[in-house]
């Protein structure tokens, strides 16, 4: 992923989050939870993009027999 597409993606995520916070009427607690979830998802995605953590598809769950 190029640096330009990474920056554009972060800008789009930020603008969408700002629009949701500004124009959709919600309780303040729900907005805080939404913001925290989005920030955590973006941080995990960035760590994955930069190779700090492995891909989520590589995690193996043991089968119960």
C-alpha positions as CSV (number, residue, x, y, z in Angstrom):
1,X,0.0,0.0,0.0
2,X,1.5,3.3,-1.0
3,X,1.8,6.2,1.4
4,X,-0.6,8.4,-0.5
5,X,-3.4,5.7,-0.4
6,X,-2.7,5.3,3.4
7,X,-3.1,9.0,4.0
8,X,-6.2,9.2,1.9
9,X,-7.7,6.3,3.8
10,X,-7.0,7.9,7.1
11,X,-8.5,11.2,6.0
12,X,-11.6,9.4,4.7
13,X,-12.0,7.6,8.0
14,X,-11.6,10.8,9.9
15,X,-14.1,12.7,7.8
16,X,-16.7,9.9,8.1
17,X,-16.2,9.7,11.9
18,X,-16.5,13.5,12.1
19,X,-19.7,13.4,10.0
20,X,-21.2,10.7,12.2
21,X,-20.3,12.6,15.4
22,X,-21.7,15.9,14.0
23,X,-24.8,15.0,12.2
24,X,-26.2,11.8,13.7
25,X,-28.0,12.4,17.0
26,X,-26.7,9.9,19.5
27,X,-26.1,9.8,23.2
28,X,-22.7,10.9,24.3
29,X,-21.7,7.6,25.7
30,X,-22.5,5.8,22.4
31,X,-20.4,8.4,20.5
32,X,-17.5,7.8,22.9
33,X,-17.8,4.0,22.4
34,X,-17.9,4.4,18.6
35,X,-14.9,6.7,18.6
36,X,-12.9,4.2,20.8
37,X,-13.8,1.3,18.6
38,X,-12.9,3.1,15.4
39,X,-9.5,4.3,16.8
40,X,-8.7,0.8,18.0
41,X,-9.6,-0.7,14.6
42,X,-7.5,1.9,12.8
43,X,-4.5,1.4,15.1
44,X,-4.7,-2.4,14.6
45,X,-5.0,-1.9,10.9
46,X,-2.0,0.4,10.8
47,X,0.1,-2.0,12.8
48,X,-0.9,-4.8,10.3
49,X,-0.1,-2.6,7.3
50,X,3.4,-1.7,8.6
51,X,4.1,-5.3,9.5
52,X,4.3,-4.9,13.3
53,X,1.7,-7.5,13.8
54,X,0.9,-10.4,11.5
55,X,-2.2,-10.8,9.4
56,X,-5.3,-11.9,11.3
57,X,-5.8,-14.8,8.8
58,X,-2.6,-16.4,10.2
59,X,-4.2,-17.0,13.6
60,X,-5.2,-20.6,14.0
61,X,-7.9,-21.7,16.4
62,X,-7.6,-25.3,17.7
63,X,-10.5,-27.6,16.8
64,X,-12.4,-29.3,19.6
65,X,-13.1,-32.9,19.0
